[in-house]
Amino acid sequence: MNKIVYNGQYECEGHSVSFLVCDEDGTVLISERFISGANVSTNERKVKLSKAIEFQNSLKKYGYDKIS
């Protein structure tokens, strides 16, 4: 698996996830948006780089497309 997290956005079936590496403290800001019909929910969190890499790799494994 990849050992680098990439800045960008991944999407699959109404779920989008953005990754932004924060150089000042070695963390990654993960922003998620879920769209289901007329409902939209968002979630944002800062995680350690290792956790962001794991999450990004799992998205790729489940067929998410990198769109930016």
DSSP file (Angstrom, degrees, kcal/mol; ACC not computed):
  #  RESIDUE AA STRUCTURE BP1 BP2  ACC     N-H-->O    O-->H-N    N-H-->O    O-->H-N    TCO  KAPPA ALPHA  PHI   PSI    X-CA   Y-CA   Z-CA
    1    1 A M              0   0    0      0, 0.0     2,-0.1     0, 0.0    53,-0.1   0.000 360.0 360.0 360.0 159.2    0.0    0.0    0.0
    2    2 A N        -     0   0    0      1,-0.1    55,-0.1    51,-0.1     0, 0.0  -0.409 360.0-161.9 -69.0 140.1    0.9    3.6   -0.5
    3    3 A K        +     0   0    0     -2,-0.1     2,-0.4     2,-0.0    -1,-0.1   0.137  68.0  77.4-109.5  18.1    2.8    5.3    2.4
    4    4 A I        -     0   0    0     49,-0.1     2,-0.4    46,-0.0    -2,-0.1  -0.978  69.5-141.2-127.2 139.7    2.1    8.9    1.2
    5    5 A V        -     0   0    0     -2,-0.4     2,-0.4    51,-0.0    48,-0.1  -0.861  20.1-146.5 -98.7 136.9   -1.1   10.8    1.6
    6    6 A Y        -     0   0    0     -2,-0.4    13,-0.1    47,-0.1     2,-0.1  -0.857  14.1-120.8-106.4 135.1   -2.0   13.0   -1.3
    7    7 A N  S    S+     0   0    0     -2,-0.4     2,-0.3    11,-0.1    13,-0.2  -0.482  71.2  77.3 -62.3 140.6   -3.8   16.4   -1.1
    8    8 A G  E    S-A   19   0A   0     11,-1.9    11,-2.8    -2,-0.1     2,-0.4  -0.895  75.1 -73.2 147.2-174.4   -7.0   16.2   -3.1
    9    9 A Q  E     -A   18   0A   0     -2,-0.3    58,-2.8     9,-0.2    59,-1.1  -0.946  28.0-165.0-124.8 139.4  -10.6   14.9   -3.2
   10   10 A Y  E     -AB  17  66A   0      7,-2.8     7,-2.7    -2,-0.4     2,-0.3  -0.938  11.7-169.4-120.2 143.5  -12.0   11.4   -3.6
   11   11 A E  E     +AB  16  65A   0     54,-2.2    54,-2.5    -2,-0.4     2,-0.2  -0.977  16.4 160.8-137.7 149.5  -15.6   10.6   -4.5
   12   12 A C  E >  S-A   15   0A   0      3,-2.0     3,-1.6    -2,-0.3    52,-0.1  -0.779  70.4 -25.1-164.6 121.8  -17.9    7.6   -4.6
   13   13 A E  T 3  S-     0   0    0      1,-0.3    22,-0.1    -2,-0.2     3,-0.1   0.843 127.3 -36.3  44.9  56.6  -21.7    7.5   -4.6
   14   14 A G  T 3  S+     0   0    0      1,-0.2    21,-2.8    20,-0.1     2,-0.5   0.508 116.4 106.9  81.8   3.8  -22.6   10.7   -2.9
   15   15 A H  E <   -AC  12  34A   0     -3,-1.6    -3,-2.0    19,-0.2     2,-0.4  -0.972  44.4-178.6-117.9 122.1  -19.6   10.6   -0.5
   16   16 A S  E     -AC  11  33A   0     17,-2.7    17,-2.5    -2,-0.5     2,-0.4  -0.961   5.8-168.6-122.5 143.2  -16.7   13.0   -1.0
   17   17 A V  E     -AC  10  32A   0     -7,-2.7    -7,-2.8    -2,-0.4     2,-0.4  -0.994   2.9-163.6-132.4 125.2  -13.5   13.1    1.1
   18   18 A S  E     -AC   9  31A   0     13,-3.0    13,-2.2    -2,-0.4     2,-0.4  -0.893   3.3-159.1-110.8 141.3  -10.9   15.9    0.9
   19   19 A F  E     +AC   8  30A   0    -11,-2.8   -11,-1.9    -2,-0.4     2,-0.4  -0.967  10.5 178.1-119.0 132.9   -7.4   15.6    2.3
   20   20 A L  E     - C   0  29A   0      9,-1.7     9,-3.0    -2,-0.4     2,-0.3  -0.941  22.7-139.8-136.7 113.8   -5.2   18.6    3.1
   21   21 A V  E     - C   0  28A   0     -2,-0.4     2,-0.9     7,-0.2     7,-0.2  -0.576  10.4-147.9 -75.1 128.3   -1.7   18.1    4.6
   22   22 A C  E >>> - C   0  27A   0      5,-3.2     4,-1.2    -2,-0.3     5,-1.0  -0.844  10.6-168.8 -98.9 100.6   -0.9   20.6    7.3
   23   23 A D  T 345S+     0   0    0     -2,-0.9    -1,-0.2     1,-0.2     3,-0.1   0.798  76.2  66.8 -62.2 -31.6    2.8   21.1    7.1
   24   24 A E  T 345S+     0   0    0      1,-0.2    -1,-0.2     2,-0.1    -2,-0.0   0.800 120.3  14.1 -66.1 -28.9    3.1   23.0   10.4
   25   25 A D  T <45S-     0   0    0     -3,-1.0    -1,-0.2     2,-0.2    -2,-0.2   0.335 100.3-112.4-130.6   8.1    2.2   20.2   12.6
   26   26 A G  T  <5S+     0   0    0     -4,-1.2    23,-1.0     1,-0.2     2,-0.2   0.753  75.9 121.6  69.7  24.0    2.4   17.0   10.5
   27   27 A T  E   < -CD  22  48A   0     -5,-1.0    -5,-3.2    21,-0.2     2,-0.4  -0.626  55.6-130.4-110.6 174.2   -1.3   16.3   10.6
   28   28 A V  E     -CD  21  47A   0     19,-2.6    19,-2.4    -7,-0.2     2,-0.6  -0.993  10.0-139.5-128.5 131.4   -3.9   16.0    7.8
   29   29 A L  E     -CD  20  46A   0     -9,-3.0    -9,-1.7    -2,-0.4     2,-0.5  -0.811  20.8-165.3 -88.7 121.0   -7.3   17.8    7.7
   30   30 A I  E     -CD  19  45A   0     15,-3.2    15,-2.3    -2,-0.6     2,-0.5  -0.943   5.0-172.2-111.8 122.2   -9.9   15.4    6.4
   31   31 A S  E     -CD  18  44A   0    -13,-2.2   -13,-3.0    -2,-0.5     2,-0.4  -0.962   5.1-169.7-115.3 127.1  -13.3   16.9    5.3
   32   32 A E  E     -CD  17  43A   0     11,-3.5    11,-2.2    -2,-0.5     2,-0.4  -0.905   7.2-171.0-117.9 145.7  -16.1   14.6    4.4
   33   33 A R  E     -CD  16  42A   0    -17,-2.5   -17,-2.7    -2,-0.4     2,-0.5  -0.994   3.8-165.0-135.8 128.9  -19.5   15.4    2.7
   34   34 A F  E     -CD  15  41A   0      7,-2.9     7,-2.3    -2,-0.4     2,-0.5  -0.953   3.9-169.7-113.2 128.2  -22.4   12.9    2.4
   35   35 A I  E     + D   0  40A   0    -21,-2.8     2,-0.4    -2,-0.5     5,-0.2  -0.978  12.9 165.2-120.6 122.3  -25.2   13.6    0.0
   36   36 A S  E >   - D   0  39A   0      3,-2.7     3,-2.3    -2,-0.5     2,-0.3  -0.892  66.0 -56.8-137.6 104.2  -28.3   11.5    0.1
   37   37 A G  T 3  S-     0   0    0     -2,-0.4    -1,-0.0     1,-0.3     0, 0.0  -0.479 122.2 -16.3  62.9-122.0  -31.4   12.9   -1.7
   38   38 A A  T 3  S+     0   0    0     -2,-0.3     2,-0.4    -3,-0.1    -1,-0.3   0.457 119.5  97.1 -92.0  -2.5  -32.0   16.3   -0.2
   39   39 A N  E <   -D   36   0A   0     -3,-2.3    -3,-2.7     2,-0.0     2,-0.4  -0.725  47.7-179.7 -94.7 136.4  -29.9   15.7    2.9
   40   40 A V  E     +D   35   0A   0     -2,-0.4     2,-0.4    -5,-0.2    -5,-0.2  -0.999   1.5 179.7-131.4 130.3  -26.3   16.9    3.1
   41   41 A S  E     -D   34   0A   0     -7,-2.3    -7,-2.9    -2,-0.4     2,-0.3  -0.974   7.1-162.0-129.9 148.8  -24.0   16.3    6.1
   42   42 A T  E     -D   33   0A   0     -2,-0.4     2,-0.3    -9,-0.2    -9,-0.2  -0.908   6.9-174.5-128.9 155.5  -20.4   17.3    6.6
   43   43 A N  E     -D   32   0A   0    -11,-2.2   -11,-3.5    -2,-0.3     2,-0.4  -0.987   2.4-173.0-148.3 138.2  -17.7   16.2    9.0
   44   44 A E  E     +D   31   0A   0     -2,-0.3     2,-0.3   -13,-0.2   -13,-0.2  -1.000  12.6 159.8-137.1 136.5  -14.2   17.7    9.4
   45   45 A R  E     -D   30   0A   0    -15,-2.3   -15,-3.2    -2,-0.4     2,-0.5  -0.992  33.0-130.4-152.4 156.4  -11.3   16.3   11.6
   46   46 A K  E     +D   29   0A   0     -2,-0.3     2,-0.3   -17,-0.2   -17,-0.2  -0.937  33.9 174.7-109.0 130.8   -7.6   16.5   11.9
   47   47 A V  E     -D   28   0A   0    -19,-2.4   -19,-2.6    -2,-0.5     2,-0.0  -0.875  36.5 -87.7-132.4 163.5   -5.7   13.3   12.2
   48   48 A K  E  >  -D   27   0A   0     -2,-0.3     4,-2.0   -21,-0.2     3,-0.4  -0.347  43.9-110.9 -65.6 152.8   -2.1   12.0   12.3
   49   49 A L  H  > S+     0   0    0    -23,-1.0     4,-2.3     1,-0.2     5,-0.2   0.870 116.5  56.0 -54.8 -41.8   -0.4   11.4    9.0
   50   50 A S  H  > S+     0   0    0      1,-0.2     4,-1.9     2,-0.2    -1,-0.2   0.884 108.2  47.5 -62.2 -39.2   -0.4    7.6    9.5
   51   51 A K  H  > S+     0   0    0     -3,-0.4     4,-2.4     2,-0.2    -1,-0.2   0.875 110.3  52.4 -69.0 -37.4   -4.1    7.5   10.0
   52   52 A A  H  X S+     0   0    0     -4,-2.0     4,-2.9     2,-0.2     5,-0.2   0.899 108.2  51.3 -65.1 -40.3   -4.8    9.7    7.0
   53   53 A I  H  X S+     0   0    0     -4,-2.3     4,-2.5     2,-0.2    -2,-0.2   0.932 110.8  48.3 -61.9 -45.9   -2.7    7.3    4.9
   54   54 A E  H  X S+     0   0    0     -4,-1.9     4,-2.0     2,-0.2    -2,-0.2   0.924 114.0  46.5 -59.0 -45.7   -4.6    4.3    6.1
   55   55 A F  H  X S+     0   0    0     -4,-2.4     4,-2.0     2,-0.2    -2,-0.2   0.919 112.6  48.8 -66.0 -44.3   -8.0    6.1    5.4
   56   56 A Q  H  X S+     0   0    0     -4,-2.9     4,-2.0     1,-0.2    -1,-0.2   0.909 111.2  50.4 -63.7 -41.4   -6.9    7.3    1.9
   57   57 A N  H  X S+     0   0    0     -4,-2.5     4,-2.2    -5,-0.2    -1,-0.2   0.878 108.7  52.5 -62.7 -37.5   -5.7    3.8    1.0
   58   58 A S  H  X S+     0   0    0     -4,-2.0     4,-1.7     2,-0.2    -1,-0.2   0.878 106.5  53.2 -67.7 -35.8   -9.0    2.3    2.2
   59   59 A L  H  <>S+     0   0    0     -4,-2.0     5,-2.5     2,-0.2    -2,-0.2   0.927 110.0  47.5 -62.8 -43.6  -10.9    4.7    0.0
   60   60 A K  H ><5S+     0   0    0     -4,-2.0     3,-1.6     1,-0.2    -2,-0.2   0.908 109.1  54.5 -62.2 -41.4   -8.9    3.6   -3.1
   61   61 A K  H 3<5S+     0   0    0     -4,-2.2    -1,-0.2     1,-0.3    -2,-0.2   0.851 107.0  51.1 -60.3 -35.9   -9.5    0.0   -2.2
   62   62 A Y  T 3<5S-     0   0    0     -4,-1.7    -1,-0.3    -5,-0.1    -2,-0.2   0.273 126.3 -97.2 -90.7  11.6  -13.2    0.5   -2.1
   63   63 A G  T < 5 +     0   0    0     -3,-1.6    -3,-0.2     1,-0.2     2,-0.2   0.650  64.0 160.2  91.1  15.9  -13.3    2.2   -5.6
   64   64 A Y      < -     0   0    0     -5,-2.5     2,-0.4    -6,-0.1    -1,-0.2  -0.488  33.7-134.1 -69.7 141.5  -13.2    5.9   -4.8
   65   65 A D  E     -B   11   0A   0    -54,-2.5   -54,-2.2    -2,-0.2     2,-0.6  -0.817   8.8-128.9 -98.9 135.9  -12.1    8.0   -7.7
   66   66 A K  E     +B   10   0A   0     -2,-0.4   -56,-0.3   -56,-0.2   -58,-0.0  -0.745  31.0 173.4 -80.8 120.7   -9.5   10.8   -7.2
   67   67 A I              0   0    0    -58,-2.8   -57,-0.2    -2,-0.6    -1,-0.2   0.566 360.0 360.0-109.1 -11.6  -11.1   13.9   -8.8
   68   68 A S              0   0    0    -59,-1.1   -58,-0.1   -61,-0.0    -2,-0.1   0.320 360.0 360.0-155.5 360.0   -8.7   16.6   -7.8
